[in-house]
Amino acid sequence: MSGIRNYAKNLHNILKEQGIYVGHLSIGTLIERDTEGDPDLIADVWYNQYSSQRYFEAVFPNNN
């Protein structure tokens, strides 16, 4: 997992100058409908991360 994250971070750093967004979403729960890890909830977080492009990385669920 850390290798994929670091690869994505390097891509993000290189490609952002070209206007290409690369982001990473760490999922720390079981993905299953009608639970905390509902795929629709995860998709919403990922879409919001992509559409805002304010940050490279997010964690789901965000238990803060």
Buried (B, 14 or more C-beta within 10 A) or exposed (E): EEEEEEEBBEBBEEEEEEEEBBBBBEBEBEEEEEEBBBEEBBEEBBEEBEEEEEEBEBEBEEEE
